[in-house]
Amino acid sequence: MTTNFNCRVHTETFDENYEPASSTRLTTNFANLARGENRKQNLQKAIAMINNRFNDLANWDNPTNDRYSVQLEIVSIDIDVEGKGEYFSVLEWLKTYVTDHKTGKTTGGIIGNSFSSFVRDYDFSVLLLDHNKDKPSFTVPEGYGELHGKLYRYVLNSPEYKARNEKAPVLCLSVATTRTYHRTTNVHPILGVEYVQNDYSLTDEYFAKMGLKVRYFMPKGSVAPYAFYYDETADLLNDYTNLELISTIATMEAFQKIYRPEIYNANSFAGETYKGSLNYDDYSLTLVEYDRVERTELAIKQGKLAEEKFIKPYKEILDAWLAEK
C-alpha cells in the first residue's frame, strides 16, 4: 500500500512590504533581506537590481531599458504526514512574473529560483556535521539525501503543485567553491557561455536525488557561471522561453551579488578555467545589508528544528515510506 501525505500550497507576494512569516526558513536569501532596521531599503534595492538586470538582458524592442518589471511570489508547500492537520514546511521557492509595460500584459515566469528546505538544513547543517565529528576524513552517511529527494519528487507530482504550475522548477545556485569549471564553445543566447566540470559536488549529488540534472552557464554581463538545476525529464534550453530564463537570471544574480559578492560581484571575469573563492578580495559590495554569519548560525538552528518537529516525530512513518517501491 502506498503512503499518501496531505499537501497544501500557500503564496505570498515578495515586495518592499514583505515580512517573513513565522514558518519561513529565515536563511533563505529573500527572507534574510527582509529583517532588521533597513529591511524596506534592502528590499527596494534588491528589487531594483532585479528589474535593471532583466531589462539589460531583454534588450530587444526595449530602447529605454525599462520595458519590463519582475514580480516575485513566495511559494511554500507544507506536508501533513499523519492527516491530522499538523503541517510542516517542506519546500519554499520564488516564482517570477514578468510585466511588459508596452503591452500591459503580465505572464508567469519560472518557479524555483531561490529554493529552500528545512530538511535540507537538517541534512547539511546537523546530520552531516554530526556524522563527520572527530573523524579523520569526510564521508556522507548511508542513504544521505534520500528522504529529501523523495519529498521533493512527491511534492512535484502532487495535484496541489500541478494545479498551479505547468512547468518543472529551475533552481539557480552558486557554483561550488570546491570544484573547477572549464569554459566550452557552447553559447546560449540567454544563458550565455556554458562551463563544464567532471567531478560533481556534494550539492550536485544531493540534487540528483531530487531528480535534477545540472548545467553551468555564465550569462552575458555576469562575472562567474551559475549552476542551473532542472528536472531530468526537462530540456533547459528549449522548454523555457527567453523571458522565463531571463527572470531567473535577473532574480538570482541579484541575490548572489548580495550574498556572495566575492564570486558574483567580483571586479574580474571568469576565465577559461574557473574556481570560485569566498576568500577573493577584489570585489565590490552592493548597498544591500546581508548577515552571512547569522545565516550560517540560523541554518543549524533550523536544521535542529526540522529534526525536532519532523525527522524524529515521524521517523517510523518516513522510514517505511522510503522503503516503499
C-alpha positions in Angstrom: 0.0 0.0 0.0 1.3 3.4 -1.0 1.5 6.1 1.7 -0.1 9.4 0.9 0.6 12.7 2.6 -1.6 15.8 2.5 0.0 18.8 0.8 -1.0 22.4 0.9 0.3 25.4 -1.1 0.3 29.0 0.1 1.8 32.0 -1.5 2.9 35.5 -0.5 4.0 38.5 -2.5 7.6 39.5 -2.2 7.9 43.2 -2.5 9.2 46.1 -0.4 6.5 45.5 2.2 7.3 41.8 2.7 7.7 40.4 6.2 8.8 36.8 6.7 6.1 34.5 8.2 6.9 32.6 11.3 7.1 29.4 9.3 9.5 30.8 6.7 13.1 29.4 6.6 14.9 32.6 7.6 18.2 31.6 6.0 16.5 31.9 2.6 18.1 34.8 0.7 14.9 36.8 0.3 13.8 36.4 3.9 17.2 37.4 5.3 16.9 40.7 3.5 13.5 41.5 5.0 14.8 41.7 8.5 16.4 44.4 10.6 16.3 48.2 10.7 16.9 48.7 7.0 14.6 46.0 5.7 12.5 48.2 3.4 15.5 49.8 1.8 17.1 46.4 1.4 14.0 45.1 -0.4 13.7 48.2 -2.6 17.3 48.0 -3.7 17.2 44.2 -4.4 14.0 44.6 -6.5 15.6 47.5 -8.4 18.7 45.3 -9.1 16.4 42.5 -10.4 14.5 44.9 -12.7 17.6 46.6 -14.1 19.3 43.3 -14.9 16.1 41.9 -16.5 15.9 44.9 -18.9 19.6 44.7 -19.6 19.2 41.1 -20.9 15.8 41.6 -22.5 17.1 44.5 -24.6 15.3 43.9 -27.9 12.5 46.4 -28.6 13.5 48.0 -25.3 15.3 51.2 -26.3 14.8 53.0 -22.9 15.7 49.8 -20.9 12.6 49.9 -18.8 10.0 47.9 -20.7 9.8 45.1 -18.2 9.5 44.6 -14.4 9.6 41.4 -12.4 7.2 40.5 -9.7 8.1 37.8 -7.2 5.9 35.4 -5.3 7.0 33.2 -2.5 5.5 29.7 -2.9 5.5 27.5 0.2 4.5 23.8 0.3 3.7 22.1 3.5 3.1 18.4 4.3 0.8 16.7 6.8 2.3 13.3 7.5 -0.5 11.7 9.6 -3.5 13.5 8.2 -4.3 15.2 11.5 -4.0 18.8 10.2 -0.4 19.2 11.5 1.6 20.7 8.7 5.4 21.1 8.4 7.0 23.4 5.8 8.8 21.2 3.4 9.8 23.3 0.4 9.8 27.0 -0.5 10.6 28.7 -3.8 10.3 32.0 -5.6 8.1 32.2 -8.7 8.6 35.0 -11.1 6.1 37.0 -13.1 7.0 39.4 -15.9 5.1 42.6 -16.7 5.5 44.1 -20.1 4.7 47.8 -19.8 4.4 48.2 -23.5 1.6 45.7 -23.9 0.3 45.9 -20.3 0.4 42.1 -20.0 1.8 40.1 -17.1 2.9 36.5 -17.7 4.1 33.8 -15.4 7.8 33.0 -15.3 9.7 30.2 -13.7 9.2 28.6 -10.2 12.3 27.6 -8.4 14.9 30.3 -8.2 15.8 30.7 -4.5 15.0 27.2 -3.3 14.9 26.4 0.4 14.1 23.5 2.7 14.2 22.8 6.4 15.0 19.2 5.7 18.0 20.2 3.6 19.2 22.4 6.6 19.0 19.3 8.7 21.0 17.2 6.2 23.8 19.7 5.7 24.0 21.6 9.0 23.1 18.8 11.5 23.3 15.3 10.1 26.4 15.8 8.0 28.3 17.7 10.8 27.4 15.1 13.4 28.4 12.2 11.2 31.8 13.7 10.5 32.6 14.9 14.0 36.1 13.9 15.1 36.6 11.7 12.0 39.9 11.8 10.1 38.2 12.1 6.7 35.0 13.4 5.3 32.2 10.9 4.4 28.4 11.0 3.9 26.0 8.8 5.9 24.3 5.9 4.2 21.2 7.0 2.4 22.2 10.6 2.7 19.7 12.9 0.9 17.2 10.1 0.1 14.4 11.5 2.3 14.7 15.0 1.0 14.9 13.8 -2.6 11.8 11.7 -2.3 9.9 14.5 -0.5 10.8 16.9 -3.4 9.6 14.4 -6.1 6.5 13.8 -4.1 5.6 17.5 -4.0 6.2 17.9 -7.7 3.9 15.1 -8.5 1.2 16.3 -6.1 -2.1 17.6 -7.5 -1.6 20.8 -5.5 1.7 21.6 -7.3 0.4 20.6 -10.7 -2.7 22.7 -10.4 -0.5 25.8 -10.1 2.5 25.1 -12.3 2.6 23.6 -15.8 6.4 23.5 -15.9 9.0 21.9 -13.6 11.1 24.2 -11.4 14.5 25.6 -12.4 16.8 26.2 -9.4 19.7 28.6 -9.9 22.5 28.4 -7.3 26.1 29.4 -6.9 28.8 27.1 -8.3 30.7 25.1 -5.7 33.9 26.7 -4.4 35.4 23.2 -4.2 35.2 22.4 -7.9 36.9 23.7 -11.1 34.9 24.7 -14.1 36.0 24.8 -17.7 34.6 27.1 -20.4 33.2 25.4 -23.6 32.5 26.8 -27.0 28.7 26.4 -26.5 27.0 29.7 -26.1 23.2 30.1 -25.5 21.6 33.4 -26.5 20.2 34.0 -23.0 22.1 31.7 -20.6 25.4 32.6 -22.1 28.6 30.6 -22.3 28.5 27.1 -20.9 31.0 25.7 -18.4 31.5 22.0 -17.5 33.2 20.1 -14.7 33.9 16.4 -14.4 33.7 16.0 -10.6 30.3 16.7 -9.2 30.0 18.4 -5.9 28.1 17.2 -2.8 25.3 19.6 -3.7 25.2 18.3 -7.3 24.8 14.7 -6.0 22.3 15.8 -3.4 20.1 17.5 -6.0 20.4 14.4 -8.3 18.5 12.5 -5.7 15.7 15.1 -6.2 15.6 14.1 -9.9 17.6 17.1 -11.0 20.3 17.5 -13.7 22.7 20.4 -13.7 24.3 22.6 -16.3 26.6 25.6 -15.7 26.2 28.9 -17.7 27.7 32.4 -17.4 25.2 34.9 -18.9 26.3 37.9 -20.8 27.4 40.6 -18.3 27.9 38.1 -15.5 31.3 37.6 -14.0 31.0 33.9 -13.0 29.0 30.9 -14.0 25.8 29.7 -12.2 24.6 26.2 -11.6 21.1 25.6 -13.2 19.4 22.6 -11.7 16.3 21.3 -13.7 14.1 18.2 -13.9 15.7 15.2 -15.5 12.7 15.0 -17.9 13.0 18.6 -18.9 15.1 20.4 -21.6 16.6 23.5 -20.0 17.4 25.2 -23.4 14.1 24.5 -25.1 11.3 24.1 -22.5 11.5 27.7 -21.2 11.0 31.0 -23.0 13.7 33.7 -23.2 11.8 35.9 -20.8 11.3 33.0 -18.3 15.1 32.3 -18.3 15.9 36.0 -18.0 13.6 36.3 -15.0 15.5 33.6 -13.2 18.9 35.0 -14.1 18.0 38.5 -13.0 16.5 37.3 -9.7 19.3 35.0 -8.7 22.1 37.2 -9.9 20.8 40.0 -7.6 20.7 37.6 -4.6 24.1 36.1 -5.4 25.7 39.6 -5.8 24.4 40.4 -2.3 25.1 37.1 -0.7 28.4 36.0 -2.4 30.0 39.3 -3.7 33.4 37.6 -3.8 32.2 35.4 -6.6 29.3 37.2 -8.4 30.3 40.9 -7.8 34.0 40.4 -8.5 35.8 43.0 -10.5 37.1 40.4 -13.0 35.5 37.9 -15.2 35.8 34.1 -15.0 38.4 32.8 -17.4 38.6 29.6 -19.4 39.2 27.7 -16.2 37.4 29.0 -13.1 37.2 28.1 -9.4 35.2 30.4 -7.2 36.5 31.5 -3.8 35.0 33.3 -0.8 38.4 34.5 0.1 38.8 36.5 -3.1 39.3 40.2 -2.2 38.9 42.1 -5.5 35.1 42.6 -5.4 32.5 45.3 -4.9 29.8 45.4 -2.2 26.2 46.2 -3.0 24.2 48.7 -0.9 22.1 45.9 0.5 22.8 44.6 4.0 23.1 40.9 4.5 24.3 39.0 7.5 26.2 35.9 6.3 27.4 34.8 9.7 23.9 34.9 11.1 22.7 32.9 8.1 25.1 30.1 8.9 24.0 30.1 12.6 20.4 30.0 11.6 20.9 27.1 9.3 22.0 25.0 12.3 19.0 26.2 14.4 16.6 25.4 11.6 18.1 22.0 10.9 17.6 21.2 14.6 14.0 22.4 14.3 13.4 20.1 11.4 14.9 17.2 13.5 12.7 18.1 16.4 9.4 18.8 14.6 9.7 16.5 11.6 12.5 13.9 11.4 12.2 12.4 14.9 8.4 12.5 15.4 7.6 10.9 12.1 10.7 8.7 11.8 8.9 5.4 11.7 6.4 6.6 9.1 9.1 8.3 7.0 11.4 5.2 7.1 8.5 3.0 6.0 7.6 5.4 3.2 11.3 5.5 2.0 11.2 1.7 1.8 8.2 1.6 -0.5 8.9 0.9 -4.1 
